C-alpha cells in the first residue's frame, strides 16, 4: 500500500510542475493549495531534496523547484524515493538477502511477474501525464 507520504510527495511534485515558472515556490503556498500540513510537507520535501528530485532556496524569494523538466520524472521514481521498495514480497526487495527457497519456490515467478507489472506501470507514467 502506498502511504500518504508517497501520495503527498507526488502532489508536491505536481504542484511544483504547475507553479514553478521562474521562481521557487514557497512551501506555505504548496501546503495551502494541496491542503496538507506545512509541518508534514517539510518532512516530505527534505526527502525529495536529499533524493535530488527538487532543490530548495532559502531566504526572501525562496522555496522549492524541480531539478529537471516535468516530463523527465517518472511517478515510480517519486514513489520509490518516498516509500522505498514497492516489492510485494520481502525476498524481491532490492536489499533482500538471497532466499534459501528461491530455487524451489513455486510462487516466486508469480511475485516476480507482479513486481514487474507494478514497477513498469509506475515507471511508465510521467509527471506530465498527470498534469
C-alpha positions as CSV (number, residue, x, y, z in Angstrom):
1,X,0.0,0.0,0.0
2,X,1.3,3.5,-0.8
3,X,1.1,5.7,2.2
4,X,0.2,9.4,2.5
5,X,3.9,10.3,2.3
6,X,4.2,8.8,-1.2
7,X,0.9,10.3,-2.4
8,X,1.7,13.7,-0.9
9,X,5.2,13.7,-2.5
10,X,3.5,13.1,-5.8
11,X,1.2,16.0,-5.2
12,X,4.1,18.3,-4.2
13,X,5.9,17.4,-7.4
14,X,2.8,18.1,-9.5
15,X,2.3,21.4,-7.7
16,X,5.9,22.4,-8.5
17,X,5.5,21.4,-12.1
18,X,2.4,23.6,-12.3
19,X,3.5,26.6,-10.4
20,X,7.3,27.0,-10.7
21,X,7.5,29.3,-13.6
22,X,10.6,31.4,-12.9
23,X,10.8,31.5,-9.1
24,X,11.0,28.9,-6.4
25,X,7.6,28.0,-4.8
26,X,7.2,28.7,-1.1
27,X,6.3,25.6,0.9
28,X,3.4,27.5,2.6
29,X,1.8,28.1,-0.9
30,X,2.1,24.4,-1.7
31,X,0.6,23.5,1.7
32,X,-2.4,25.8,1.2
33,X,-3.1,24.7,-2.4
34,X,-2.8,21.0,-1.5
35,X,-4.4,21.3,1.9
36,X,-1.6,19.5,3.6
37,X,0.1,20.4,6.8
38,X,3.2,22.5,6.2
39,X,5.0,20.6,9.0
40,X,4.3,17.3,7.2
41,X,5.4,18.7,3.9
42,X,8.7,19.8,5.5
43,X,9.5,16.1,6.1
44,X,8.5,15.2,2.5
45,X,10.4,17.9,0.8
46,X,13.5,17.1,2.8
47,X,13.4,13.6,1.3
48,X,12.8,15.0,-2.2
49,X,15.8,17.3,-1.9
50,X,18.0,14.6,-0.5
51,X,17.0,12.4,-3.4
52,X,17.8,15.2,-5.8
53,X,14.3,15.5,-7.3
54,X,13.9,19.0,-6.1
55,X,16.1,21.9,-4.9
56,X,15.4,24.4,-2.2
57,X,16.4,28.1,-2.0
58,X,16.3,29.8,1.3
59,X,15.7,33.5,2.2
60,X,13.5,36.1,0.6
61,X,12.0,34.7,-2.6
62,X,13.0,31.2,-1.5
63,X,11.1,28.0,-1.9
64,X,11.4,24.8,-4.0
65,X,11.7,24.0,-7.6
66,X,12.1,20.9,-9.8
67,X,15.7,19.9,-10.8
68,X,14.5,18.6,-14.2
69,X,11.7,19.2,-16.6
70,X,8.4,17.6,-15.5
71,X,8.4,15.1,-18.4
72,X,11.7,13.7,-17.1
73,X,10.2,12.4,-13.8
74,X,8.5,9.1,-13.5
75,X,5.8,8.5,-11.0
76,X,7.7,5.4,-10.0
77,X,10.9,7.2,-9.0
78,X,9.0,9.7,-6.8
79,X,7.0,6.9,-5.1
80,X,10.0,4.7,-4.6
81,X,12.1,7.5,-3.2
82,X,9.5,8.2,-0.5
83,X,8.1,4.7,0.0
84,X,11.1,2.5,-0.5
85,X,10.7,-0.7,-2.4
86,X,7.3,-1.5,-3.9
87,X,8.0,-5.2,-3.9
88,X,5.1,-7.3,-2.9
89,X,7.2,-9.8,-1.0
90,X,10.4,-9.2,1.0
91,X,12.5,-11.6,-0.9
92,X,12.3,-9.4,-4.1
93,X,13.2,-6.1,-2.4
94,X,16.5,-4.6,-3.7
95,X,18.3,-5.1,-0.4
96,X,16.9,-8.6,0.3
97,X,19.2,-11.5,1.2
98,X,19.0,-14.5,-1.2
99,X,16.2,-16.7,-0.1
100,X,17.3,-20.3,0.5
101,X,14.0,-21.4,-1.0
102,X,14.3,-19.3,-4.2
103,X,15.3,-22.3,-6.3
104,X,12.3,-24.4,-5.3
105,X,9.7,-21.7,-4.6
106,X,6.7,-22.3,-6.7
107,X,5.2,-18.9,-6.1
108,X,8.3,-16.8,-6.9
109,X,7.5,-16.5,-10.6
110,X,4.1,-15.1,-9.7
111,X,5.6,-12.4,-7.4
112,X,8.3,-11.6,-9.9
113,X,5.7,-11.0,-12.6
114,X,3.5,-8.9,-10.3
115,X,6.5,-6.8,-9.2
116,X,7.5,-6.2,-12.8
117,X,3.9,-5.1,-13.7
118,X,3.9,-2.6,-10.8
119,X,7.3,-1.3,-11.5
120,X,6.7,-1.0,-15.2
121,X,3.4,0.7,-14.6
122,X,4.7,3.4,-12.3
123,X,7.9,3.9,-14.2
124,X,6.0,4.4,-17.5
125,X,3.9,7.2,-16.0
126,X,5.5,10.7,-16.2
127,X,4.6,13.7,-14.1
128,X,3.3,15.3,-17.3
129,X,0.8,12.5,-17.7
130,X,-0.9,13.8,-14.5
131,X,-0.9,17.5,-15.3
